[in-house]
Amino acid sequence: MVSLLFDSGLRLSEVPSIQSKDIDWTNNTLRVVVKGNGQGRAAFTSDTAMLLKQHLSNNGHNPTLLGMKPKGIQDMLGRLSALLLR
């Protein structure tokens, strides 16, 4: 998730609605609903593509890519930050 946020420049609020069908593996892009309910595309690197494929193979049963709501992602990032700052 961190890699996806970093690569794509997506807002935290844009990530939870992404579904696996929104991924274009050929071009390493995602179709996303952006601020103002518009459609957008976000690019990611081949390293993130590898991580996304691994994540989907382990957690592909979720209706959304990450299976989390914005608050859950925010909490997880906060815990990760606290671990890294120790």
C-alpha positions as CSV (number, residue, x, y, z in Angstrom):
1,M,0.0,0.0,0.0
2,V,2.8,2.4,0.8
3,S,4.4,1.7,-2.5
4,L,1.2,2.3,-4.3
5,L,0.5,5.6,-2.5
6,F,4.1,6.7,-3.2
7,D,4.2,5.7,-6.9
8,S,0.7,6.9,-7.8
9,G,0.4,10.1,-5.9
10,L,-3.2,9.1,-5.1
11,R,-5.0,10.7,-2.1
12,L,-5.7,8.4,0.8
13,S,-9.5,8.8,0.1
14,E,-9.0,7.6,-3.5
15,V,-7.3,4.2,-2.7
16,P,-10.1,2.3,-0.9
17,S,-12.5,2.3,-3.9
18,I,-9.9,0.7,-6.3
19,Q,-10.9,-2.8,-7.5
20,S,-8.7,-5.4,-9.1
21,K,-10.6,-4.8,-12.4
22,D,-9.3,-1.2,-12.3
23,I,-5.7,-2.3,-12.9
24,D,-4.2,-2.1,-16.3
25,W,-1.2,-4.5,-16.0
26,T,0.0,-3.8,-19.5
27,N,0.5,-0.1,-18.8
28,N,0.9,-0.2,-15.0
29,T,-1.9,2.2,-14.4
30,L,-5.1,2.2,-12.3
31,R,-8.5,3.7,-13.1
32,V,-9.6,5.7,-10.1
33,V,-12.4,7.9,-8.9
34,V,-10.7,11.2,-8.1
35,K,-11.8,14.3,-6.2
36,G,-15.0,15.7,-7.5
37,N,-16.3,12.2,-8.6
38,G,-14.2,12.3,-11.8
39,Q,-12.4,9.5,-13.5
40,G,-8.6,9.5,-13.5
41,R,-5.6,7.3,-14.1
42,A,-2.6,6.8,-11.9
43,A,0.7,5.1,-12.8
44,F,2.8,2.8,-10.7
45,T,6.2,1.1,-11.1
46,S,6.9,-2.5,-12.0
47,D,8.1,-3.0,-8.4
48,T,4.6,-1.9,-7.2
49,A,3.0,-4.2,-9.9
50,M,4.9,-7.1,-8.4
51,L,3.7,-6.2,-4.9
52,L,0.1,-5.8,-6.1
53,K,0.2,-9.2,-7.8
54,Q,1.5,-10.8,-4.7
55,H,-1.1,-9.0,-2.6
56,L,-3.9,-10.1,-4.9
57,S,-2.7,-13.7,-4.9
58,N,-2.9,-13.7,-1.1
59,N,-6.0,-11.5,-0.6
60,G,-7.9,-11.6,-3.9
61,H,-11.2,-12.3,-2.2
62,N,-11.8,-8.7,-1.2
63,P,-14.2,-6.6,-3.4
64,T,-11.7,-3.8,-3.3
65,L,-8.0,-3.9,-3.9
66,L,-6.9,-3.4,-0.3
67,G,-10.1,-4.3,1.5
68,M,-9.8,-1.3,3.8
69,K,-11.6,1.9,4.4
70,P,-9.7,5.3,4.6
71,K,-9.6,5.2,8.4
72,G,-8.1,1.7,8.4
73,I,-5.4,2.8,5.9
74,Q,-4.7,5.9,8.0
75,D,-4.4,3.8,11.2
76,M,-2.1,1.3,9.5
77,L,0.1,4.0,8.2
78,G,0.2,5.6,11.7
79,R,1.3,2.3,13.2
80,L,3.9,1.8,10.5
81,S,5.3,5.3,11.1
82,A,5.5,4.7,14.9
83,L,7.4,1.5,14.3
84,L,9.8,3.2,11.9
85,L,10.5,6.1,14.3
86,R,11.5,3.8,17.2
